Amino acid sequence: MSDHPPFPGPAGDGPAAALTLSLRLQARSDEAEGTVSLALVDAVGAPLPPFTPGSHLLVECAPGVVRAYSLCNAPSERHRYLLGVLREPASRGGSAAVHEDWAVGRTVRVSPPRNHFPLLESPGRVLLLGGGIGITPLLAMAEQLHAQGRPFALHYCTRTAARTAFAERLRQAPFAGSVHLHHDDGPAEAAFDAARVLGEHGPHDHLYACGPAGFLGHVMETARQSGWPASHLHQEVFQASVEASPGDQPFEIVVANRGITVLVPAGETALHALARAGIDVMFSCEQGVCGACVTGVVEGEPDHRDQYLTEADRARNDCFTPCCSRSRTPRLVIEL
């Protein structure tokens, strides 16, 4: 997932409280320009907690720096967790620490696997669309679909062949015939044509897409125009921009189960305001992408600005992401 810094405030250790597993970095490999793969194992060889396709780990990249990274190995594997980490050009501590400081043998604290992007059981064909490092959760999905004998196609879009992580793994995979690689600098006939790829679908087909916000916006809009049902579209954003709006107003957050009221100024996120008040909320990406900070709402109307909650989640009006979302009402009552 995305590489943004933790909140440098006084509110405890944030998501570090979830880092209950201490694993050993068994191997690392350069997968492409700017991307490394990391194999994490139990120090004494014990089986790791199981995971499902689309799962991620919260990972302590450096002291106090926690990021979320997708698992990209086959879910049938219990002896290791495999991650793919892209070094972000504007990294402020996460991916830079992994690329520069992580050596084989290092002890790494991680959370148990968690899944906000699950692969559903469905009778139709599955279409997997990955943009850049967004390929990582789709690799685990492809492994699972192949193991189950379910029909699928994987389209992987990158800027250049040199930046195409896990390309050799895909070429050697038993499902290589279902894989299509597209590079911005490649031949015109191999370019990704979203209208063509998404235009052919059956009533039971499902689409899973992961990548930067711009890539996903194009994919999802094309899918809707091509007649895909909204319930068959699944996405995970790997980068999202969170910007203040000129119309933002201050509001109060009441933590109902603690009897605490916190003022959230116009220029500050609810997450930061709560942290200033000594209230610890688990978080990771601070972009409304990963879902780590989702918090229950009991009164008031959230102003949702995340990329994580579904329209159905928002319609229930019972949760929000304090890392980026605000309130449409002067007062928002939450429970932690």
Residue frames relative to the residue before (quaternion, step in Angstrom):
aa qw qx qy qz dx dy dz
M 1.0000 0.0000 0.0000 0.0000 0.00 0.00 0.00
S 0.7637 -0.4236 0.2406 0.4235 3.52 -1.28 -0.09
D 0.4049 -0.7264 0.5247 0.1820 3.51 -1.29 0.59
H 0.2563 0.7522 -0.5647 0.2227 3.57 0.14 1.26
P 0.5814 -0.6425 0.3776 0.3264 3.56 -1.08 0.70
P 0.5227 -0.5970 0.4860 0.3664 3.56 -1.21 0.36
F 0.5731 -0.5705 0.4424 0.3876 3.57 -1.22 0.27
P 0.2921 -0.7922 0.5097 0.1653 3.62 -0.60 1.07
G 0.3905 0.7465 -0.4530 0.2916 3.56 0.83 0.93
P 0.6762 -0.5489 0.3437 0.3511 3.56 -1.30 0.04
A 0.5266 0.6981 -0.3825 0.2983 3.58 1.24 -0.05
G 0.7700 -0.3569 0.2195 0.4813 3.58 0.44 1.15
D 0.6577 -0.5219 0.3720 0.3957 3.56 -1.16 -0.55
G 0.4974 -0.6937 0.4289 0.2956 3.60 1.11 0.57
P 0.8424 -0.1483 0.1060 0.5071 3.57 -0.91 -0.91
A 0.4511 0.7001 -0.4589 0.3096 3.60 1.20 -0.16
A 0.5634 0.6117 -0.3871 0.3982 3.59 1.15 -0.51
A 0.6751 0.4927 -0.2939 0.4638 3.60 1.18 -0.49
L 0.5625 0.6275 -0.3809 0.3805 3.60 1.26 -0.20
T 0.0798 0.8623 -0.4893 0.1035 3.55 0.45 1.25
L 0.6804 0.4468 -0.2893 0.5038 3.60 1.26 -0.13
S 0.1441 -0.7546 0.6341 0.0877 3.57 -1.00 0.87
L 0.0214 -0.8251 0.5615 -0.0587 3.54 -0.42 1.26
R 0.3999 -0.6970 0.5441 0.2412 3.55 -1.32 0.31
L 0.4052 -0.6803 0.5522 0.2610 3.55 -1.02 0.84
Q 0.2110 -0.8251 0.5185 0.0765 3.53 -0.28 1.33
A 0.8035 -0.0589 0.0874 0.5860 3.57 1.02 -0.84
R 0.0401 -0.7550 0.6518 0.0599 3.51 -1.28 0.49
S 0.0428 -0.8058 0.5901 -0.0253 3.53 -1.08 0.79
D 0.4351 -0.6570 0.5452 0.2861 3.55 -1.12 0.68
E 0.1936 -0.8216 0.5312 0.0728 3.57 -0.47 1.23
A 0.7621 -0.1127 0.1008 0.6296 3.56 1.20 -0.55
E 0.6967 -0.4228 0.3442 0.4662 3.55 -1.26 0.05
G 0.8480 0.1364 -0.1256 0.4964 3.56 -0.62 1.17
T 0.7280 0.3842 -0.2328 0.5179 3.62 1.24 -0.04
V 0.0842 -0.7722 0.6283 0.0440 3.55 -0.99 0.91
S 0.2767 -0.7028 0.6187 0.2162 3.53 -1.28 0.48
L 0.1572 -0.7904 0.5912 0.0318 3.54 -1.09 0.82
A 0.1582 -0.7808 0.6000 0.0724 3.56 -0.79 1.05
L 0.1044 -0.7986 0.5927 0.0106 3.56 -0.65 1.20
V 0.0352 -0.8033 0.5941 -0.0225 3.57 -0.92 0.96
D 0.5778 -0.5342 0.4715 0.3979 3.53 -1.32 0.21
A 0.5731 -0.6449 0.3862 0.3264 3.57 -0.92 0.92
V 0.7730 0.2952 -0.1761 0.5332 3.60 1.08 -0.62
G 0.6224 -0.6039 0.3248 0.3774 3.57 1.22 0.38
A 0.3890 0.7221 -0.4913 0.2930 3.59 1.20 0.31
P 0.5825 -0.5681 0.4314 0.3897 3.61 -1.15 0.50
L 0.4034 -0.7103 0.5285 0.2310 3.54 -1.10 0.75
P 0.6309 -0.5070 0.3990 0.4309 3.62 -1.17 0.37
P 0.5101 -0.6666 0.4425 0.3156 3.62 -0.91 0.85
F 0.1115 -0.7771 0.6133 0.0868 3.53 -1.28 0.40
T 0.3531 -0.7141 0.5678 0.2075 3.53 -1.29 0.42
P 0.6438 -0.5324 0.3601 0.4152 3.63 -1.13 0.49
G 0.7368 0.3550 -0.2998 0.4912 3.55 -0.93 0.98
S 0.5129 0.6687 -0.4065 0.3528 3.59 1.29 -0.14
H 0.1296 -0.7644 0.6237 0.0997 3.52 -1.32 0.39
L 0.3222 -0.6959 0.5987 0.2312 3.53 -1.37 0.18
L 0.3381 -0.6223 0.6437 0.2899 3.52 -1.30 0.39
V 0.0930 -0.8212 0.5624 -0.0267 3.55 -0.72 1.13
E 0.3191 -0.7139 0.5870 0.2094 3.57 -0.96 0.87
C 0.2295 -0.8154 0.5222 0.0985 3.57 -0.24 1.30
A 0.7463 -0.0523 0.0687 0.6600 3.53 1.20 -0.74
P 0.6976 -0.4558 0.3004 0.4640 3.63 -1.13 0.30
G 0.8464 0.1111 -0.1232 0.5061 3.57 -0.68 1.17
V 0.6529 0.4780 -0.3116 0.4981 3.60 1.27 0.00
V 0.0102 0.8221 -0.5637 0.0788 3.57 -0.32 1.29
R 0.0157 -0.7908 0.6113 -0.0257 3.56 -0.90 0.98
A 0.3809 -0.6933 0.5593 0.2477 3.56 -1.29 0.34
Y 0.0124 0.7935 -0.6070 0.0419 3.58 -0.87 1.01
S 0.4689 -0.7021 0.4725 0.2530 3.55 -0.96 0.94
L 0.4276 -0.6563 0.5586 0.2729 3.53 -1.22 0.61
C 0.1104 -0.8440 0.5244 0.0214 3.57 -0.74 1.02
N 0.5477 0.5743 -0.4383 0.4219 3.60 1.15 0.32
A 0.6887 -0.4626 0.3453 0.4386 3.57 -1.30 0.12
P 0.4956 -0.6803 0.4466 0.3036 3.63 -0.83 0.88
S 0.5709 0.5925 -0.3850 0.4180 3.60 1.19 -0.33
E 0.5969 0.5706 -0.3652 0.4298 3.60 1.20 -0.37
R 0.1222 -0.8012 0.5842 0.0426 3.55 -0.83 1.02
H 0.6203 0.5895 -0.3352 0.3941 3.59 1.25 -0.21
R 0.8112 0.1097 -0.0520 0.5721 3.61 1.20 -0.28
Y 0.2443 -0.6757 0.6603 0.2185 3.48 -1.44 0.22
L 0.1430 -0.7915 0.5903 0.0675 3.59 -0.86 0.95
L 0.0880 -0.7943 0.6012 0.0029 3.56 -0.82 1.08
G 0.1782 -0.7361 0.6356 0.1495 3.54 -1.27 0.45
V 0.0523 -0.8264 0.5601 -0.0227 3.59 -0.61 1.13
L 0.2312 -0.7569 0.6027 0.1018 3.53 -0.76 1.15
R 0.3674 -0.7000 0.5568 0.2549 3.57 -0.93 0.82
E 0.3045 -0.7679 0.5417 0.1556 3.54 -0.53 1.21
P 0.5320 -0.6495 0.4313 0.3303 3.62 -0.87 0.88
A 0.7648 0.3153 -0.1751 0.5338 3.58 1.06 -0.75
S 0.1860 0.8192 -0.5238 0.1411 3.58 1.12 0.60
R 0.1144 -0.7873 0.6037 0.0512 3.53 -1.03 0.88
G 0.8578 -0.1070 -0.0003 0.5027 3.54 0.85 0.93
G 0.6801 0.5135 -0.3037 0.4260 3.60 1.06 -0.59
S 0.8017 0.2711 -0.1566 0.5091 3.56 0.16 -1.25
A 0.5886 0.5680 -0.3786 0.4331 3.62 1.08 -0.58
A 0.6528 0.5081 -0.3174 0.4637 3.59 0.95 -0.85
V 0.6382 0.5270 -0.3285 0.4551 3.58 0.97 -0.85
H 0.7156 0.4615 -0.2633 0.4535 3.57 0.80 -1.00
E 0.7613 0.4068 -0.2137 0.4574 3.59 0.93 -0.84
D 0.8187 0.3337 -0.1245 0.4503 3.58 0.91 -0.89
W 0.6341 0.5603 -0.3553 0.3972 3.58 1.08 -0.49
A 0.0212 -0.7822 0.6221 -0.0269 3.56 -0.75 1.15
V 0.6307 -0.5272 0.4036 0.4017 3.56 -1.19 0.55
G 0.7282 0.3699 -0.3143 0.4839 3.55 -0.93 0.98
R 0.5013 0.6673 -0.4165 0.3604 3.58 1.24 -0.30
T 0.3525 -0.6922 0.5835 0.2369 3.58 -1.14 0.65
V 0.0949 -0.8094 0.5793 -0.0148 3.55 -0.80 1.09
R 0.2661 -0.7517 0.5806 0.1641 3.56 -0.89 0.91
V 0.0410 0.7927 -0.6045 0.0671 3.57 -0.88 1.02
S 0.4974 -0.6041 0.5215 0.3400 3.53 -1.36 0.21
P 0.5808 -0.4935 0.4688 0.4464 3.58 -1.24 0.07
P 0.6340 -0.5394 0.3735 0.4094 3.62 -1.13 0.46
R 0.0307 -0.7620 0.6467 0.0157 3.54 -1.14 0.74
N 0.1896 -0.8193 0.5387 0.0516 3.57 -1.01 0.78
H 0.0302 -0.7812 0.6232 -0.0210 3.55 -0.72 1.18
F 0.7203 0.3674 -0.1983 0.5540 3.58 1.33 0.03
P 0.0856 0.8722 -0.4786 0.0538 3.59 0.83 1.01
L 0.4128 -0.6523 0.5802 0.2596 3.52 -1.27 0.58
L 0.2583 -0.8085 0.5157 0.1173 3.57 -0.52 1.20
E 0.4894 -0.5907 0.5400 0.3462 3.53 -1.28 0.39
S 0.1683 0.7791 -0.5851 0.1496 3.59 -0.74 1.01
P 0.5234 -0.6884 0.4100 0.2899 3.60 -1.04 0.70
G 0.6810 0.5274 -0.2927 0.4151 3.59 1.13 -0.49
R 0.6952 -0.4208 0.3743 0.4467 3.51 -1.35 -0.35
V 0.2817 -0.7460 0.5815 0.1612 3.57 -1.17 0.62
L 0.1528 -0.7715 0.6140 0.0668 3.54 -0.95 0.97
L 0.1204 -0.7908 0.5996 0.0243 3.56 -0.71 1.15
L 0.0203 -0.8013 0.5973 -0.0278 3.59 -0.76 1.07
G 0.0231 -0.8261 0.5621 -0.0326 3.57 -0.58 1.17
G 0.1390 -0.7737 0.6134 0.0757 3.55 -1.05 0.84
G 0.8418 -0.0309 -0.0084 0.5388 3.60 -0.62 1.11
I 0.8300 -0.1468 0.1259 0.5232 3.57 -0.97 -0.89
G 0.4671 0.6702 -0.4355 0.3782 3.59 1.29 -0.03
I 0.4777 0.6691 -0.4389 0.3626 3.59 1.25 -0.04
T 0.5640 0.6805 -0.3892 0.2596 3.60 1.00 -0.75
P 0.7191 0.4011 -0.3046 0.4788 3.70 0.65 -0.83
L 0.6200 0.5613 -0.3438 0.4269 3.59 1.15 -0.57
L 0.5596 0.5848 -0.3922 0.4370 3.59 1.18 -0.45
A 0.6639 0.4832 -0.3034 0.4833 3.57 0.95 -0.86
M 0.6293 0.5280 -0.3332 0.4628 3.59 1.04 -0.73
A 0.6527 0.5130 -0.3168 0.4587 3.59 0.94 -0.88
E 0.6333 0.5261 -0.3303 0.4615 3.59 0.97 -0.82
Q 0.6786 0.4905 -0.2887 0.4642 3.58 0.93 -0.90
L 0.6573 0.5127 -0.3150 0.4538 3.58 0.89 -0.89
H 0.6465 0.5070 -0.3218 0.4705 3.58 0.97 -0.81
A 0.6549 0.5202 -0.3123 0.4505 3.59 0.93 -0.90
Q 0.7120 0.4387 -0.2455 0.4902 3.58 1.09 -0.72
G 0.4386 -0.7104 0.4485 0.3189 3.59 1.24 -0.18
R 0.4219 0.7041 -0.4682 0.3273 3.58 1.16 0.54
P 0.4743 -0.6846 0.4639 0.3020 3.64 -0.90 0.80
F 0.1528 0.7825 -0.5914 0.1206 3.56 -0.97 0.88
A 0.1594 -0.7333 0.6462 0.1388 3.51 -1.41 0.22
L 0.1743 -0.7798 0.5964 0.0763 3.55 -1.02 0.87
H 0.0687 -0.7722 0.6316 0.0100 3.57 -0.77 1.10
Y 0.0934 -0.8129 0.5741 -0.0297 3.54 -0.69 1.20
C 0.1014 -0.8280 0.5514 -0.0085 3.57 -0.49 1.28
T 0.0692 0.7898 -0.6044 0.0784 3.56 -0.83 1.05
R 0.6257 -0.5446 0.3972 0.3926 3.57 -1.27 0.27
T 0.8029 -0.0163 0.0537 0.5934 3.58 0.91 -0.95
A 0.6315 -0.5149 0.4118 0.4082 3.56 -1.27 0.33
A 0.6449 0.5480 -0.3228 0.4236 3.59 1.02 -0.78
R 0.7277 0.3938 -0.2306 0.5121 3.60 1.18 -0.51
T 0.4806 0.6664 -0.4288 0.3755 3.57 1.26 0.40
A 0.2050 -0.8175 0.5296 0.0957 3.57 0.00 1.30
F 0.8398 0.1837 -0.1720 0.4811 3.54 -1.18 0.77
A 0.2883 0.7860 -0.5053 0.2091 3.59 1.20 0.41
E 0.6765 0.4863 -0.3079 0.4594 3.60 0.89 -0.88
R 0.6062 0.5459 -0.3517 0.4591 3.57 1.02 -0.72
L 0.6778 0.4836 -0.2935 0.4696 3.58 0.92 -0.85
R 0.6396 0.5228 -0.3347 0.4533 3.60 1.02 -0.73
Q 0.7312 0.4163 -0.2266 0.4906 3.58 1.09 -0.73
A 0.4844 0.6966 -0.4236 0.3173 3.60 1.25 -0.21
P 0.5587 -0.6095 0.4366 0.3545 3.61 -1.10 0.56
F 0.6953 0.4112 -0.2630 0.5276 3.58 1.29 -0.27
A 0.2216 0.8226 -0.5009 0.1528 3.60 1.22 0.43
G 0.6228 0.5683 -0.3390 0.4173 3.59 1.08 -0.62
S 0.6780 0.4660 -0.2820 0.4936 3.57 1.28 -0.31
V 0.6108 0.5730 -0.3247 0.4395 3.57 1.34 -0.01
H 0.0622 -0.7828 0.6191 0.0021 3.56 -0.99 0.92
L 0.1692 -0.7972 0.5758 0.0653 3.59 -0.66 1.14
H 0.0561 -0.7915 0.6085 -0.0082 3.56 -0.94 0.96
H 0.0580 -0.7966 0.6017 0.0041 3.59 -0.78 1.07
D 0.5492 -0.6282 0.4376 0.3350 3.56 -0.99 0.82
D 0.7454 0.3722 -0.2156 0.5093 3.58 1.08 -0.69
G 0.4795 0.6862 -0.4224 0.3475 3.59 1.26 0.30
P 0.7201 -0.4148 0.3089 0.4627 3.58 -1.27 -0.05
A 0.6239 -0.5844 0.3752 0.3583 3.55 -1.08 0.75
E 0.6634 0.5261 -0.3175 0.4270 3.59 0.97 -0.80
A 0.7019 0.4322 -0.2710 0.4972 3.61 1.22 -0.34
A 0.4018 0.7265 -0.4720 0.2966 3.60 1.25 0.13
F 0.5152 -0.6375 0.4753 0.3198 3.56 -1.16 0.62
D 0.0968 -0.7840 0.6131 0.0061 3.54 -0.70 1.17
A 0.2776 -0.8107 0.4910 0.1566 3.57 0.03 1.30
A 0.6466 0.5319 -0.3318 0.4347 3.60 0.91 -0.85
R 0.6771 0.4779 -0.2980 0.4736 3.58 0.96 -0.82
V 0.6836 0.4997 -0.2914 0.4451 3.58 0.84 -1.00
L 0.7511 0.3937 -0.2078 0.4874 3.56 0.92 -0.91
G 0.5697 0.6335 -0.3728 0.3676 3.57 1.20 -0.34
E 0.7174 0.3818 -0.2347 0.5334 3.57 1.19 -0.47
H 0.3193 0.7395 -0.5339 0.2572 3.58 -0.30 1.22
G 0.3823 -0.7177 0.5419 0.2126 3.51 -1.24 0.61
P 0.6947 -0.5094 0.3116 0.4010 3.60 -1.22 0.27
H 0.7443 0.3797 -0.2227 0.5022 3.60 1.18 -0.43
D 0.4416 0.7029 -0.4546 0.3230 3.60 1.26 0.15
H 0.1589 -0.7685 0.6129 0.0922 3.55 -1.22 0.61
L 0.2538 -0.7615 0.5855 0.1139 3.53 -1.15 0.80
Y 0.0491 -0.7621 0.6456 0.0100 3.55 -1.00 0.95
A 0.0244 0.8131 -0.5769 0.0741 3.58 -0.63 1.13
C 0.0149 0.7918 -0.6093 0.0398 3.53 -1.04 0.80
G 0.4242 0.6837 -0.5145 0.2965 3.56 -0.95 0.89
P 0.7562 -0.3424 0.2633 0.4916 3.59 -1.22 -0.33
A 0.6810 -0.5270 0.3300 0.3869 3.55 -1.21 0.56
G 0.6570 0.5241 -0.3231 0.4351 3.60 0.93 -0.83
F 0.6361 0.5223 -0.3086 0.4768 3.55 1.02 -0.84
L 0.6945 0.4744 -0.2802 0.4627 3.57 0.85 -0.96
G 0.6137 0.5518 -0.3564 0.4380 3.57 0.99 -0.71
H 0.6617 0.4966 -0.2957 0.4775 3.57 0.98 -0.87
V 0.6637 0.5114 -0.3061 0.4519 3.58 0.90 -0.94
M 0.7177 0.4621 -0.2721 0.4443 3.58 0.76 -1.01
E 0.6388 0.5083 -0.3355 0.4700 3.59 0.99 -0.72
T 0.6474 0.5046 -0.3179 0.4746 3.59 0.99 -0.79
A 0.6356 0.5292 -0.3279 0.4565 3.57 1.00 -0.79
R 0.6579 0.4999 -0.3150 0.4669 3.59 0.92 -0.86
Q 0.6651 0.4924 -0.3042 0.4719 3.58 0.96 -0.82
S 0.6812 0.4760 -0.2783 0.4816 3.58 1.18 -0.53
G 0.6096 -0.6231 0.3264 0.3654 3.59 1.26 0.18
W 0.3747 0.7136 -0.5128 0.2956 3.59 1.15 0.37
P 0.4508 -0.6640 0.5105 0.3086 3.64 -0.92 0.79
A 0.5779 -0.6119 0.4120 0.3491 3.58 -0.98 0.80
S 0.6636 0.5248 -0.3069 0.4359 3.59 1.03 -0.75
H 0.6723 0.4728 -0.2929 0.4885 3.59 1.28 -0.21
L 0.6120 0.5339 -0.3431 0.4719 3.59 1.30 0.13
H 0.0051 0.8019 -0.5933 0.0700 3.57 -0.68 1.14
Q 0.0413 0.8265 -0.5569 0.0705 3.58 -0.82 0.95
E 0.0851 -0.7441 0.6573 0.0835 3.51 -1.33 0.42
V 0.2866 -0.7746 0.5470 0.1369 3.55 -0.74 1.12
F 0.2568 -0.7808 0.5501 0.1476 3.58 -0.90 0.91
Q 0.7725 0.0946 -0.0982 0.6202 3.57 1.20 -0.24
A 0.0775 0.7841 -0.6130 0.0588 3.55 -0.93 0.84
S 0.3446 -0.7219 0.5562 0.2253 3.55 -1.08 0.65
V 0.1351 -0.7647 0.6266 0.0661 3.54 -1.02 0.88
E 0.0390 0.8250 -0.5574 0.0848 3.55 -0.39 1.21
A 0.4909 -0.6345 0.5073 0.3148 3.53 -1.15 0.66
S 0.3250 -0.7250 0.5727 0.2020 3.55 -1.19 0.62
P 0.5669 -0.6141 0.4195 0.3543 3.60 -0.98 0.77
G 0.7061 0.4714 -0.2669 0.4560 3.58 1.12 -0.57
D 0.3678 0.7504 -0.4852 0.2574 3.60 1.22 0.11
Q 0.1388 -0.7798 0.6080 0.0544 3.54 -1.03 0.91
P 0.5408 -0.5863 0.4689 0.3794 3.61 -1.13 0.47
F 0.0043 -0.7842 0.6204 0.0107 3.56 -1.18 0.51
E 0.4406 -0.6784 0.5216 0.2713 3.54 -1.29 0.32
I 0.1572 -0.7289 0.6546 0.1246 3.52 -1.18 0.68
V 0.1389 -0.7659 0.6247 0.0624 3.54 -0.87 1.03
V 0.2292 -0.7483 0.6088 0.1299 3.55 -0.75 1.09
A 0.3229 -0.8261 0.4251 0.1806 3.54 0.11 1.38
N 0.7429 0.4261 -0.2504 0.4516 3.57 0.82 -0.92
R 0.7167 0.3852 -0.2667 0.5166 3.61 1.25 0.09
G 0.4011 -0.7453 0.4543 0.2779 3.58 1.28 -0.13
I 0.5155 0.6313 -0.4088 0.4106 3.57 1.11 0.70
T 0.1470 -0.7693 0.6170 0.0766 3.57 -1.03 0.86
V 0.0845 -0.8015 0.5919 -0.0079 3.56 -0.85 1.06
L 0.3145 -0.7268 0.5786 0.1949 3.58 -0.95 0.90
V 0.1715 -0.7616 0.6190 0.0866 3.57 -0.92 1.00
P 0.2899 -0.7785 0.5270 0.1795 3.63 -0.34 1.16
A 0.6843 -0.4988 0.3432 0.4064 3.57 -1.26 0.35
G 0.7698 0.3820 -0.2029 0.4694 3.59 0.96 -0.75
E 0.6793 0.4553 -0.2849 0.5001 3.60 1.21 0.30
T 0.4584 -0.6678 0.5008 0.3050 3.59 -1.09 0.62
A 0.6241 -0.5341 0.4179 0.3881 3.53 -1.27 0.43
L 0.6124 0.5620 -0.3451 0.4359 3.58 1.04 -0.76
H 0.6883 0.4694 -0.2833 0.4749 3.58 0.89 -0.92
A 0.6400 0.5258 -0.3296 0.4531 3.58 0.98 -0.80
L 0.6477 0.5035 -0.3150 0.4773 3.58 0.96 -0.82
A 0.6507 0.5188 -0.3219 0.4514 3.58 0.96 -0.83
R 0.6179 0.5448 -0.3418 0.4523 3.59 1.01 -0.77
A 0.7001 0.4540 -0.2549 0.4886 3.55 1.12 -0.73
G 0.5683 -0.6324 0.3671 0.3772 3.57 1.28 0.18
I 0.5238 0.6213 -0.4119 0.4123 3.59 1.24 0.40
D 0.2673 -0.8050 0.5193 0.1041 3.54 -0.50 1.25
V 0.0057 0.7675 -0.6400 0.0357 3.56 -0.78 1.11
M 0.4568 -0.6747 0.4957 0.3006 3.59 -0.83 0.92
F 0.0963 0.7833 -0.6076 0.0890 3.58 -0.96 0.85
S 0.1310 -0.7809 0.6000 0.1142 3.54 -1.31 0.18
C 0.8416 0.2660 -0.1390 0.4491 3.59 0.21 -1.27
E 0.1995 -0.8021 0.5207 0.2138 3.61 1.13 -0.71
Q 0.6168 0.5306 -0.3490 0.4650 3.57 1.17 0.60
G 0.5017 -0.6545 0.4331 0.3638 3.60 1.21 0.00
V 0.5028 0.6690 -0.4013 0.3724 3.56 1.18 0.58
C 0.7908 0.4111 -0.1974 0.4082 3.58 0.73 -1.06
G 0.4261 -0.7285 0.4519 0.2890 3.62 1.11 -0.49
A 0.4243 0.7347 -0.4559 0.2691 3.61 1.24 -0.04
C 0.7614 0.4032 -0.2077 0.4633 3.60 1.01 -0.75
V 0.3208 0.7702 -0.5103 0.2084 3.64 1.19 0.07
T 0.0850 -0.8209 0.5628 -0.0463 3.54 -0.71 1.20
G 0.5116 -0.6715 0.4531 0.2865 3.56 -1.02 0.82
V 0.1737 -0.7660 0.6134 0.0827 3.56 -1.09 0.84
V 0.1498 -0.8116 0.5612 0.0635 3.58 -0.82 0.98
E 0.7984 0.0359 -0.0278 0.6004 3.61 1.22 -0.31
G 0.6950 0.4214 -0.3414 0.4721 3.56 -1.03 0.81
E 0.3867 -0.7199 0.5322 0.2213 3.56 -1.30 0.20
P 0.3235 -0.7625 0.5236 0.1992 3.62 -0.47 1.12
D 0.2916 -0.6810 0.6393 0.2058 3.52 -1.33 0.50
H 0.1874 -0.8437 0.4961 0.0836 3.57 0.10 1.33
R 0.0108 0.8029 -0.5943 0.0448 3.57 -0.85 1.05
D 0.4805 0.6891 -0.4161 0.3480 3.55 1.26 0.30
Q 0.4163 -0.6700 0.5503 0.2738 3.52 -1.39 0.07
Y 0.5869 0.6374 -0.3305 0.3742 3.57 1.31 -0.02
L 0.7161 0.4492 -0.2707 0.4606 3.60 0.74 -1.02
T 0.4228 -0.6791 0.5384 0.2648 3.54 -1.12 0.71
E 0.6649 -0.4743 0.3753 0.4383 3.56 -1.28 0.16
A 0.6236 0.5315 -0.3372 0.4636 3.59 1.07 -0.68
D 0.6180 0.5346 -0.3396 0.4657 3.60 1.03 -0.79
R 0.6890 0.4909 -0.2833 0.4517 3.55 0.88 -0.98
A 0.6378 0.5478 -0.3288 0.4302 3.57 1.00 -0.78
R 0.6301 0.5415 -0.3421 0.4390 3.59 1.10 -0.60
N 0.2566 -0.8214 0.4810 0.1678 3.58 1.25 -0.39
D 0.5654 0.6312 -0.3649 0.3857 3.58 1.13 0.55
C 0.7757 0.1930 -0.1566 0.5801 3.61 1.22 0.28
F 0.0089 0.7805 -0.6244 -0.0293 3.56 -1.30 0.28
T 0.4444 -0.6683 0.5289 0.2760 3.56 -1.35 0.23
P 0.2839 -0.8124 0.4807 0.1684 3.63 -0.18 1.20
C 0.5377 0.6363 -0.4152 0.3655 3.62 1.18 -0.24
C 0.8311 0.1133 -0.0417 0.5428 3.60 1.09 -0.57
S 0.6682 0.5068 -0.3101 0.4477 3.61 1.10 -0.55
R 0.2544 -0.7648 0.5758 0.1371 3.55 -1.25 0.47
S 0.5246 -0.6211 0.4691 0.3450 3.59 -1.15 -0.54
R 0.3746 -0.7101 0.5525 0.2240 3.55 -1.06 0.80
T 0.6999 0.3968 -0.2404 0.5430 3.56 1.29 -0.33
P 0.6210 -0.5779 0.3638 0.3848 3.63 -1.07 0.55
R 0.7880 0.2159 -0.0831 0.5705 3.56 1.20 -0.52
L 0.0573 -0.7798 0.6234 0.0017 3.55 -0.90 0.98
V 0.1597 -0.7924 0.5845 0.0700 3.57 -0.66 1.10
I 0.0528 -0.8141 0.5777 -0.0265 3.55 -0.71 1.14
E 0.2226 -0.7276 0.6220 0.1849 3.53 -1.38 0.14
L 0.1609 -0.7827 0.5971 0.0709 3.55 -0.99 0.91
